[in-house]
Amino acid sequence: MVYEKVESWVLWLIVDAAGTIEYAILGYWFTAVLYAAFTAIALIGWKRWNDSYSN
């Protein structure tokens, strides 16, 4: 099993958000939307993990 750490969720949020911005600036709109979806998935995952970790 992989140990889930808070730092991993924050790191992925930063990487995905940066990728979204970078690809949007470069005009790669499909890839920017894809990275925006990755950002949303990471945000939802972080929230769910944090909720289950708190209980």
Secondary structure, 3 states (H helix, E strand, C coil): CCCCCHHHHHHHHHHHHHHHHHHHHHCCHHHHHHHHHHHHHHHHHHHHHHHHHHC
